[in-house]
Amino acid sequence: MSGKFTCVVLPIVILFEKARDDHVSSSVEADRSEEHENEKTYKKKPITDENGKTDLRNVPVILNPDGSIWKHGSLYILSRAMSYDPPKDKTLEKHAKNLVHFRNTLALENIDYLSTPLRRHLRPTYFYKSILVDKIEENTLKPRTANGKIGSVIGLYRYLIPRHDFHPTQKLWEEKNRIIHSTNSKGFQFNKTVVMTDLTVKYSDEEPTGEYISDDGKLTPYEEDQQKTLVKVLWETKNTEMILGCYVAITSGARLQTVFTLRHENIPNPEKIRGTEVQIRIGRGTNVDNKFDKGMIIYIPAWLNSLIYTYIHSERHKDRCGRFDDFHGDSQYIFLTQHGNPFYISKRDERRGLNAPIQDGYSVRQFVHKSLAPLLESKGAEFKFRFHNLRATFCMNLLEEKLKQLPDLRDEAKVMRALGFVQKRMGHSDVSTTQRYLNYKNEKAMMVTAQSNFEKHLQEMAESYLFQ
């Protein structure tokens, strides 16, 4: 194979279809560009997606090794982008890259993705799974990642089978229904039926070690002395935007995409604040991003609101706003880089992906890599910084504060109310996620106590021993 399959992201895709010759409408236009002057012209008419849009943003297109468009894969991705509840652009790109990996893997053994031979191991889906399993056994691929790739492939074939020119003669996978017992956010149990396939790589979830909390990744709350070190080093960087951004995260539990899509309108005049906290509505229906677009309220301390308000009216911030494409008044981003770009551009922003790479926190990661991490290392810090750990730190701080207010930790009802309060602040859909923080806290306390007692025992033995 001389080349490889690749994917590119188109900033704007105009939706249209070829019109019939007898179609008469003011909305129909002919392609009469100079480059097509000597070719047969055709009429086209606009079409809409399931949301009534006539154009889409940041849609991946998969290219064959010769640079032409891979029709089936690209149409599948386009169909996902046109759906009523489309995936985020980064998720679409991940699906496209998974399909690119699929085609490149098949190409190494000259396997046709449309073939369905009698021998199961030669069918494209089973062959691909075998390659992924080999990588898992070599410890170069995680099972969860492998299943994500397989999921994209299954999605492609589910799209192809009822349409186009694909007529498989053998099954590409076996499937069966499975009933899963779940608990909703209110604590009620229910059953749901899911379709399972034999392409899924089976694995057991890693047993918790007490070193991290499983909450949208492996999170480690920073202990009090680590928090003090982190804050001290942050100030030494003299990066105002990153200092304030980290302060928002560690005092509200906001994720990176939430912190860096905050707008002027979210920070009220300190003189109008009553109380010690400021509410900020995020997610659906707002300009501030949140995971899964979940609508909720975060709270920041009034003193931090005052600091950010002062920053918004500073010359430093005004200078950065002046370098941005347009000034948007109250909808202007609070946090802009020195070049005037958002640290994280909202998924609702029409400029997302236009004339520039999508800003998805790259500048934050660069700050950590080039400035914060080296400074922490020079101070002898024994922990690594991850922005998402600030969210875990907020949760643990809030949980400890609420538990300290309880006269008796054996009162399960009051402990559950405390957990419910923290759950709401964190936006956890299930209280069991919040419960993991309590379990982590208890396990840490037990480990520290056991280690302390053991070290005391060693000390007593050593001190009672007469060295000769």
Secondary structure, DSSP 8 states (H G I E B T S, - for coil): --S--EEEEEEEEE-EEE--TT---TT-EE---GGGTTS---EEEE---TTS-SEEEEEEEEE-TTS-B-HHHHHHHHHHHTSSS---HHHHHHHHHHHHHHHHHHHHTT--TT---SSGGGSHHHHHHHHHHHHHHTTSS-HHHHHHHHHHHHHHHHHHTTSTT---SS-S--EEEEEEEEE-TTS-EEEEEEEEETTS---------SS-EESSSEE----HHHHHHHHHHHHHHT-HHHHHHHHHHHHH---HHHHTT-BGGGS--GGG--SSEEEEEESTTSSS--GGG--EEEEEEHHHHHHHHHHHTSHHHHHHHHHSSS--GGGSBS-B-TTS-BSB--TT-TTTTSSS---BSHHHHHHIIIIIHHHHHHTT--S---HHHHHHHHHHHHHHHHHHT-S-TT-HHHHHHHHHHHHHHHT-SSHHHHHHHHHHHHHHHHHHHHHHHHHHHHHHHHHHS---
